[in-house]
Amino acid sequence: MIIKCERISLEPLAVKHYSTAYEYSTDIENTRMMCFMPCDDGSEVMDYLSKCEKQWNSDKPEYLDAAVMLDDKHIGAVSVEFLENGTVGEFGWIIHKNYWGNGYAVEAVRHFMKYCTEKYGLKKYIAHADSENTASKRVMEKLGMSLVSISTGRKNRNSDELRNECLYEISAQDKKHGRV
């Protein structure tokens, strides 16, 4: 599976992406507002990439992660977790900090949503972000997602502080923003 976008492409995230995945997923600045990162070490990154490969080869995946490719350079990842009997997709993304501010996350998520709607029949998409993560909230708003709630109790991996979390959602058939 290769998804061609305007400026980037998406391909299954796999062990072959180890060096660049390690670079962005262990970087504290790159992951400071994330629940499950930064990764502790290379074995954690490799274990996750191996699991990603298995999910792509599964008849009924629980989640899928796609590598975001700029030309031949791996610059990040976009993921979807299948929820509510496969009708809802929870999206997440990470872009290497050297590529922030170029719209790559919006482009990657938009095209991956379209792929998941067509291939897996997802009806709705959700995404969460730390309430202070203005960049991720901007991505969700550019995708046409609406803020549903702000809750307390978010725990980012590299912080002991409890944070607030924003939940955004969009229907796969949202006419206001066009088909995803």
N, C-alpha and C positions, 0 to 999 in steps of 0.2 A: 504494500500500500504506500503510495506516494501521493500527497495532496499538493498540487501546485497552486500557489497563491499569487498575489500581484508581485511581491518582491522576495518572498521567502517560499520555502516548501516545508512540508511536514512528512516525517517518516517514523516508523516504529522506534521508540527509544529502546536501546539495546546495549549490551556489553561493549560494543564497538565505540560507544560514546563516552566511555569511562573517563578519559583524561579531562575532557571539557566539563562533564557532569560533576566530576570531583572538584574542579576549579570553582564553579559557581555555587555548588551545594555545601561547601565547607567554609565559604567566605562569610564572615560575620556581618559585614556591611550589606552584602547581597541578600542575606536571609534574616535580617534583624527583626522583621515583623511577621515571621512565619511560625506556625505551630509546630511543624515537624522538622524544621531545619534550624541551624546548620547541622549537617551530618558530623558525627564525631570523628570518623576516620574513613580510610579507603575501603575497608571491608564492609562498612555499612552502605556505602555508595554501590559497590559491586553487587552486594546481596539484593539491593533494590533493583538494579538494572537487570539482574537475572530473573527476578520476579516479573518485571515488565515484559520481558521476552516471552515468558510462559503465558501471561495474560493474552498477548497478541495471538498466541497459538491455540488458545482455548475456544471451544465452541460457544461458551457462554461466559465471557470475561466479567469479572467484578469491577474492573477499572482498566483504562487504557492510558498510556503516556506516549506522546509523540514528541520527537526531537524537532526543534525549530532550527531549520537550516537556512543560512544566508550564503548563497552560492554553495560552496562545499564546507562551510564552517558551521559547526554546531554551536548555537548561541543561547539555547534555552530549551524549555520543555513546556508543553501544555498537557493537562491531564483531565480526564473525566472519570468519576466514580458513578456507577449505575446504582440508583436508589429506587425505592418504592416499586419493586417488581419490574425494574427496567424501564420505567416511564419517566423518571427524573434523572438528569445528569448534573452532578456537582462538579463544577469546573475549578481548576487551579492552574497557575502558571508561574514560571520563573524565567526571567531573561537575565543573562549575564550583565552586570552593571556597566560594562563598557558599551552596551548597546541600548541602554535605557533612553527613553525620550524620543524614540523613532517610530512608535506606533506598531512595533512588531508583535507585542502581546495582543493588541486588538485584532490585528490581521490573523494571527494564529488561532485565537479563540473563535473568531467569526467563522473561519473555514472549518475548524474542527467541529463546531456546533452543526454546521450544515452536513458534514460527513456523518455525524452521529444521528442526526434526524433522519437522514435518508437510509443509512445502513441498519440502525437499531430502533428506529421509530420512537425516539424520545419525544416527549410532549412538552416538557418544561425543563428549564435550566436554572440552577442556583449557583451562587458563589459567595464566599465569606471573605472579609478583610478586617484587619485591625482597624479600629475607627480612626486612627491617625495615619493610616497608609493612604495618603491622598492619591498616589499614583495608581494603585489598584482600584480605588473607588472611581477614578477617572476612566480606567479601562472599562469597568462595568457600565458606567453611564454612556460611554461611546458605543457600547454594544447594544444600547437601548434597554438595559436592565433597570428595574426600579428598586429603590430601597424599600424593603419590607419591614425590617426591624433593626433595632440596636439593642444588644443584650450585654450583660456583664458576665464576667467569669472566664474570659479568654485567657489562655496561658500560652505565651510564645515560648519556644524552647530555650532561647538564650536569656530569659528573664524570669525572675521570681515574682514579678509584679503581675497582678491580675489586671486585665485590660478590658476594654469594651470591643465588641465585635459587630460589624454591620453585615446584614444578610440582604443580598440582592437577588432578584429573579426575573425571568422573562419566559413567556410561552414560546414554544418552537414555531407557532403560527401567528405570532403577534403582528397584526396588520399595521399597527401604528409605525412600526420600524421596518416593515417588510419582512419577508420570510428570512429567517436566520440562515 
